[in-house]
Amino acid sequence: MLSFIVRFQNIKYGIKFMSDPMTIVSSALASFNHANNLIKAIFELKVDSATIDKVTAIQSELASVQNGYLALIQQNTSLVTEKDDLKKQIAELETWETERQRYELQNVAPEVCAYVIKESARGSEPLHWLCCKCYNESKKGIFNLFSEYASGKTYRCTICNSDLHVPNQNPPRVNYDRHRNWRTA
């Protein structure tokens, strides 16, 4: 019981205490069980009713402290979990910020934009384009060739399935012949 009180006092005054929740819980429960056994031993003695009333009050106060302690442990566990989740989110944001610096918005065709890897950051990676929508959501959606037509190519984002249409620079000219058939010039 004394060890629990010392730990509780340390918490109260901002002194660090054991960080392993299982050690804390088992130590506190052992202290509570010891105190409870002492109270039971007092009950077994022949004592007057005033003493029994005081011991009963102490026992109920001890149960209240035990419940409060268990609530603190539960709150501590949830705060540790939340802290770990926030650290993971910060690491992901820092990683994305580093990756984001490797790209710049460019026109890949007239009136068609995509994020293109900078030549200085490219290294051995092949030239590729990133989807603007995914990029703004901190995702790396790469455009892959989806279809090819006489008038141009269509690329599709690997994450959101957005299409990027890139017309050919010199599309073939199409004319009708006199029998109303298409032919290329």
C-alpha positions in Angstrom: 0.0 0.0 0.0 2.8 2.3 0.9 4.4 1.8 -2.6 1.1 2.7 -4.3 0.9 5.9 -2.2 4.4 6.9 -3.1 3.7 6.3 -6.8 0.4 8.2 -6.5 2.3 11.1 -4.8 4.9 11.1 -7.6 2.2 11.3 -10.2 0.6 14.2 -8.3 3.8 16.2 -8.2 4.7 15.5 -11.8 7.5 13.0 -11.1 7.9 10.3 -13.6 6.9 6.8 -12.6 7.0 3.3 -14.0 5.8 3.5 -17.6 5.0 -0.2 -18.1 1.2 -0.4 -17.6 1.2 -4.0 -16.6 3.8 -3.4 -13.8 1.9 -0.4 -12.6 -1.4 -2.3 -12.5 0.0 -5.4 -10.9 1.8 -3.4 -8.3 -1.3 -1.3 -7.5 -3.5 -4.3 -7.3 -1.1 -6.1 -5.0 -1.1 -3.0 -2.8 -4.9 -2.9 -2.8 -5.2 -6.6 -2.0 -2.7 -6.2 0.9 -4.7 -3.3 2.3 -7.9 -5.2 1.9 -6.4 -8.2 3.8 -5.4 -5.9 6.6 -8.9 -4.6 6.8 -10.3 -8.1 6.9 -7.9 -9.0 9.7 -9.1 -6.0 11.7 -12.7 -7.2 11.2 -11.8 -10.6 12.6 -10.6 -9.0 15.8 -13.0 -8.3 18.5 -13.5 -4.6 18.3 -16.3 -2.2 19.2 -18.8 -0.9 16.6 -17.2 2.6 16.3 -14.0 1.0 15.1 -15.9 -1.3 12.7 -17.7 1.8 11.2 -14.3 3.6 10.7 -12.8 0.5 9.1 -15.8 0.1 6.8 -15.5 3.8 5.8 -11.8 3.2 5.1 -12.6 0.1 3.1 -15.1 2.0 0.9 -12.7 4.9 0.5 -10.0 2.3 -0.6 -12.4 0.9 -3.2 -13.1 4.4 -4.5 -9.3 5.1 -4.8 -8.8 1.7 -6.5 -11.6 2.5 -9.1 -10.0 6.0 -9.7 -6.6 4.4 -10.1 -7.9 1.9 -12.7 -9.6 4.7 -14.5 -6.3 6.6 -14.6 -4.6 3.6 -16.0 -7.2 3.2 -18.7 -6.9 6.9 -19.6 -3.1 6.7 -19.7 -3.3 3.7 -22.1 -5.7 5.5 -24.4 -3.4 8.6 -24.4 -0.3 6.5 -25.2 -2.2 4.9 -28.1 -3.3 8.4 -29.3 0.3 9.7 -29.0 1.6 6.7 -31.1 -1.1 7.3 -33.8 -0.1 11.0 -33.9 3.6 10.2 -34.2 2.8 7.9 -37.1 0.7 10.6 -38.8 3.6 13.1 -38.4 6.1 10.7 -39.9 3.7 10.1 -42.9 3.3 13.8 -43.4 7.1 14.4 -43.3 7.7 11.5 -45.7 5.1 12.9 -48.1 6.5 16.4 -47.8 10.0 15.1 -48.8 8.4 13.2 -51.8 6.3 16.2 -52.7 9.5 18.3 -53.2 10.6 16.0 -56.0 7.7 17.0 -58.3 6.6 20.1 -60.1 3.4 21.0 -61.9 3.9 21.2 -65.7 2.0 21.2 -68.9 2.4 17.8 -70.4 0.3 18.9 -73.4 -1.6 22.1 -74.3 -4.0 22.7 -71.5 -3.2 19.4 -69.8 -1.3 19.5 -66.5 0.3 16.9 -64.3 3.0 16.7 -61.6 6.2 15.7 -63.3 9.3 14.4 -61.4 12.1 17.0 -61.5 15.1 16.0 -63.5 17.4 16.6 -60.5 15.4 14.2 -58.3 14.8 11.5 -61.0 17.9 9.4 -60.5 17.2 6.0 -62.1 13.4 6.3 -62.0 11.6 6.4 -65.3 9.9 9.6 -66.3 6.4 9.6 -64.9 3.4 11.9 -64.2 1.4 12.2 -61.0 -2.3 12.8 -60.8 -3.1 16.4 -59.6 -6.1 15.2 -57.6 -4.2 12.5 -55.7 -1.1 14.7 -55.3 -3.3 17.3 -53.5 -4.6 14.5 -51.2 -1.0 13.5 -50.4 -1.1 10.3 -52.5 1.2 9.3 -55.3 -1.2 8.3 -58.1 0.9 7.6 -61.2 -0.6 8.0 -64.7 -0.2 4.8 -66.8 -1.0 4.5 -70.5 -4.6 3.3 -70.7 -5.5 3.6 -74.4 -4.0 4.9 -77.6 -5.9 6.5 -80.5 -5.0 8.1 -83.8 -5.7 11.5 -82.2 -3.8 10.9 -78.9 -3.3 8.8 -75.8 -5.3 8.4 -72.6 -3.5 7.8 -69.3 -5.3 6.6 -66.2 -4.4 7.3 -62.5 -3.5 4.1 -60.6 -5.4 5.4 -57.5 -8.4 7.4 -58.4 -8.9 6.2 -62.0 -8.9 9.8 -63.4 -8.1 10.0 -67.1 -5.6 12.3 -68.7 -6.0 12.8 -72.4 -2.9 13.9 -74.3 -3.5 14.7 -78.0 -0.9 13.9 -80.6 1.3 16.9 -81.6 0.5 16.3 -85.3 -2.7 14.3 -85.5 -3.3 12.6 -88.9 -5.7 14.5 -91.1 -8.9 12.6 -91.9 -10.9 13.2 -95.1 -13.8 11.7 -96.8 -13.3 10.1 -100.2 -16.0 10.4 -102.7 -17.7 7.1 -101.5 -18.0 8.6 -98.0 -15.3 6.4 -96.5 -12.8 7.7 -94.0 -9.2 7.8 -95.0 -6.1 9.4 -93.7 -4.4 12.0 -95.7 
